[in-house]
Amino acid sequence: MDLTSDAALDAVDIEEKQSFQNLTLTNGVTVNQSTSIKKYFSQIQREVYELANSNKPISRYVTHALNLIERSLEIYGFEGISISFNGGKDCVVLLHLLAAVVYKKFQDSVEKLNIQAVYITIPNPFPEVEEFVNESVLRYGLNLVKIGGPMKKALKTYSECYPNIKAILIGTRRKDPHGAKLLEFIPTDPDWPSFMRVNPILDWDYALVWEFLRTLNIPYCTLYDKGYTSLGSIDNTYPNSDLRNPNNPNGYDPAWKLVDESKERYGREH
């Protein structure tokens, strides 16, 4: 469903959108019109919880994030939760974690459930990002609502259209702009639309994000393989100069090779 700040555009129910062109998913699982998403979520749940129970250093971060998501569902219920999803790497991590928890808690009815998601759009997005978002709608069976910014007005529109949504899961990390003083559960400011903001990966760093994505072979936007480390609009986003490599056919190394996470946003203009 697409919404602008002023009016609703052609609303497309998720079932109508799932004409499911064949999509190859993690580790080769394929979802199409005749195959439920249940098999994919089952695989996600198994792999994510195996990682959480492993002896790898990342396991405690995965476990903590899963626990926060489970707690959110216990407090607000499935119908009261949405996820902020714009196709970036952090929200992909969060969506995958959420899918694991949803299958764990609702596996008998998961085929009837669509994860609620909101995408607050920006001017001049990359086509690659839009394509990846659309693929993710199908891959995870999202009920995605697109709303034009700015953020405050978009959230007001969302709250009016979906009054049942009380909490939004967000992939913000501590080192993101405005992330330093956030809490894992923190309400919006009094003069904003009322939501509980839930930040399950708040204390993950850049390297952990990429370790999670690459360990579980999770699909992500192709721009990250072309040297982009932080995604915005076409007007203000470029490959990260720290990844420049004339020996790479793309001219840049992939995002996961960035060593100094303080330079994550070097490809962004403000």
N, C-alpha and C positions, 0 to 999 in steps of 0.2 A: 504494500500500500504506500502510495506516495502522497505526502502532504506538503504544501508550501506554508509559509507563514500566513497566507491570506485565505487559502481555500484548499479543499481536498481535490486532488486530481483523480484520475481513473483508479478506483480501488480494485486491486486484484487479490482475491483470496489465495492463500498459500496453496490450497488444493488445486486451484485453477492454474497457478504458476508452475506446478509440478508436472509439466508435460515431459519431465525427466528425460532430456537428452542423456544418453549414457555418460556417466561421469565416473572416471576411475578415481577411487578414493585411496586412503592410506593403505599401503601394502596390497594394493590390487583389488580390494573389495569394490564391486561395482553396484551402484544403485540405479535402477531404471523404473519405469512406470509399474512394472509387475513385481518389483522387489521392495519389501519394506525397509525402512531405515533402521529397523530394530537390530539387524545383523551388524550394521556399522557401529551403532551405539554400544552393542555388546562387546565388540572388539575394542572400542575406545575405553570402556570401563575396565576391561581386563588389563590392557596395557598400562593405563594410567595408574591403577592401583598396584600393579606389579612394580612400577617404578617407585611409587610411594613407599612400598614395603622393602625396597632394595637397600643395599648398604652404601649406595652412592651418596655423595654429599648433597646432591639436589633433592634427595628423598624427603628431607624434613621440610623443605619449602613447598614441595608438592603436597605433602600431608597437611600442612597448615592451611594451604589454600583450599584444599578439599573440605577440611573441617569448617572453614568459614562459609563456604558455599552451602554445605549441609545445614549449618546453623541458620543461614538466610532463608532456606526453604522451610525450615521448621518454624521460623518466626512469621514469615509472610505468605507461605504457601506457594505452590507452583504458579497459580494465577496472579499472584501479587508481585512476581519478580520479572524484571526485564534485564537485558544486557545491552550495554552501549557497544555498538559494533560498526566500525568504519573501514574494516579491511586491513588495519595495521597489525603488526606482529604481536603486540601485547594483547590486543583483544582476541586474536586467534588463539593464543595460549589460554586465555580465560574461557573462551567458548568451548575449547576442547575439555578443559577441566569441568565446566558446567555439564557438558554432555555425559561425562563419566558419572557424575553425581546423579543426574536425572535417570540414567539407566539403572544405577544401583537402587534408587528409591522407588522407581516407578516402572520397573522392567515389564510388568504384566500389562501395562497400559501405554507404554511409550509410543506405540504406533499411532495412538490417538492424540498425542500431545505435540504441540508446536511451541518451541522455545520462543518467547516474546523477545524482540530485539528492536532497538531504535538506532537509526543512522542519521545523525545531524549533519547534513551535507554542507560542503563548502563550494565557493565558486571555482570553476575550472578544475575539476578533479582529473586525475590521470585516467585515461580509458582503461589501463591495466588494473587500476584499483576498482573501478566500477565493475569490470568483468569478474574480478575475484570476489567481490561482494555478492554478485549474482550467483556465482558458482557456490558460494558458501550457503546461500539461502537453500539451494537444492541439497547440498552435501549434508547439512545438519537439520534440514526441515524447519527453517526459521519462519516465524511470522514477523517479517521485517517491515518496519514503518520508516520511510524516508521523510525527513522534515528539513526544510531549508532553515539555515541559521538566521540571525545570531542565536547563540546557545539559550539564553534566558527565554526569549520569545518562543523558541522551538520547544523547550520543555513545558512551557505553559500550554502550547497546543497539544502536546502529547498527554499531559495530565488531564486536559479537558476531554480528549477523545478516548483515553484509557484510564478512567478514574480508579479502576481496580489495581493498577500498578502502584505499589507503595515503595518499592526499592529497586534501584538500578545497579547492577554489577558493572564495575568500571575497571579497565586495565591500567590504571595509573600506577606508576612506580615512584618511589621516594625521590629519585633524582630528576623526575620530570619537572617542567615549570609548574610552580604552585603545589608541588607534591611533598615538600619537606615537612610541613606541619600537619599533614592529613592523618586521620585515624582510619583504622580498618572499617569501622562503622561510623559514619559522620553525616548528620542531616544537612540538607542544603541550608543556606543562609535564610533568615526570616523573610527577606524581601524577594526570595526566589520561589518558584513552584515547589511544593513540599514533596520531597523524596528522601529516602534514606540512601545515601551513597555507600556502596559496599566495595572495598578495595582489596580483593583477596591476594593480589600479587604485589602489594605495596612495597615489600622489602626484597623483591627480586631485583637482581642487577641485569645489565645488558647481556652478559655472558650466560646467565641462567636461562633467560628467555630463549636464546639460540640453542642452548643445550637441550632444552625441552623439545623444541620444534624439530631439531635434527635427530635426536634420539628416537623419537616416536614417528619420524618420517611424516610429519604433518604438513599438508599443503599450505603454502603462503604466497603472497603476491610476488610475481616474477620480477618486479622492480628491485627487490632486495638482492637478487642475483646480479644486478647491473650496477652495484655500488651505492645504491640508495640505502641510507641507514635510518632515516626518519621521513615519513611521508606527509606532505601537505598538498597544496595545489600546484598545478603546472607552473604558475607564475612565480612561486617562491621556493621551489624544491629542486635540488640538483644532486648528482652523485657526490658522495663524500670525498673530498680531495685527499684525505688520508689513505684512501683505498685505491688511488690511481696506480695502475700497473700496465705499462705499455706492452707487456708480454701476454696480457689477457686479451682474448678476442673482443671482449666488451670494453676494454680500456680501463676497467676497474675490477678489483676483486669483489667477491660477494660480501654482503653486510656482516655475516657471521665472523669474518676475519678481522674485523675492527678490534684492536687490542685495548685502546684507551677509551673507556665508555664515556669519559667527559667530552669526547668529540662526537658523540652520537648525532648531535643536531648541527654538525658543521655544514651540512648540505641545505640548511634552511635559512631563508632570509625572513626578517620580521618587519 
